[in-house]
Amino acid sequence: MKRLAFFALVAGLAVQAAPAWAETRTAVFAGGCFWSVEKFFEHAPGVVRAVSGYSGGGLRNPTYENHQGHLEAVQVTYDPAKTTYAKLVDHFFRNIDPTDPNGQICDLGPSYRTAVFVSSPQERQTAEAAKAQVAGVLKKPVATQVRSAAQFWPAEAYHQDFARKNPARYEAYRIGCGRDRRLNAVWGGR
């Protein structure tokens, strides 16, 4: 009996001592240029990590030079004890123009279209409800798709943490693109 209690205690300690990393979840969002999406998720409460990449296409091992069929996307790793999937979806919608079917702001074309990639029926329900709420708030159709999760391929190293590693270049892009102006026009005080 003591031996069983010892193993149970050890097993219990192992579970309790497991790093917080074991308690994280991931979500994938496509919101135009992955530099911007990565940046706004990195500062969201409960987000552990945001990785730029590609998702949604059939091409294996896509690259920036060849990612036809894929959307530029960001894989968000988050702590469900600190935030919820619903809050992440809301944060996503508030940082894009969900009414644009052709891309985002100055980044136009198929790879810059917006989407929420869902991994479960619950995530689909949450994303569809958020999409409907956004349509009601904006009083316009929402072009952002809710799609089944697909393989996520991380982008090249020089794309990761681009805004942090290249602040002047990123700010020039953001300002030149008119991102803040467009998001303010879409969301204003809503």
Rosetta blueprint (number, residue, H / E / L):
1 M L
2 K H
3 R H
4 L H
5 A H
6 F H
7 F H
8 A H
9 L H
10 V H
11 A H
12 G H
13 L H
14 A H
15 V H
16 Q H
17 A H
18 A L
19 P L
20 A H
21 W H
22 A H
23 E H
24 T L
25 R E
26 T E
27 A E
28 V E
29 F E
30 A E
31 G E
32 G L
33 C L
34 F H
35 W H
36 S H
37 V H
38 E H
39 K H
40 F H
41 F H
42 E H
43 H L
44 A L
45 P L
46 G L
47 V E
48 V E
49 R E
50 A E
51 V E
52 S E
53 G E
54 Y E
55 S E
56 G L
57 G L
58 G L
59 L L
60 R L
61 N L
62 P L
63 T L
64 Y L
65 E L
66 N L
67 H L
68 Q L
69 G L
70 H L
71 L E
72 E E
73 A E
74 V E
75 Q E
76 V E
77 T E
78 Y E
79 D L
80 P L
81 A L
82 K L
83 T L
84 T L
85 Y H
86 A H
87 K H
88 L H
89 V H
90 D H
91 H H
92 F H
93 F H
94 R H
95 N L
96 I L
97 D L
98 P L
99 T L
100 D L
101 P L
102 N L
103 G E
104 Q E
105 I L
106 C L
107 D E
108 L E
109 G L
110 P H
111 S H
112 Y H
113 R L
114 T E
115 A E
116 V E
117 F E
118 V E
119 S L
120 S L
121 P H
122 Q H
123 E H
124 R H
125 Q H
126 T H
127 A H
128 E H
129 A H
130 A H
131 K H
132 A H
133 Q H
134 V H
135 A H
136 G H
137 V H
138 L H
139 K L
140 K L
141 P L
142 V L
143 A L
144 T L
145 Q E
146 V E
147 R E
148 S E
149 A L
150 A L
151 Q L
152 F E
153 W E
154 P E
155 A L
156 E L
157 A H
158 Y H
159 H H
160 Q L
161 D L
162 F H
163 A H
164 R H
165 K H
166 N L
167 P H
168 A H
169 R H
170 Y H
171 E H
172 A H
173 Y H
174 R H
175 I H
176 G H
177 C H
178 G L
179 R H
180 D H
181 R H
182 R H
183 L H
184 N H
185 A H
186 V H
187 W H
188 G L
189 G L
190 R L
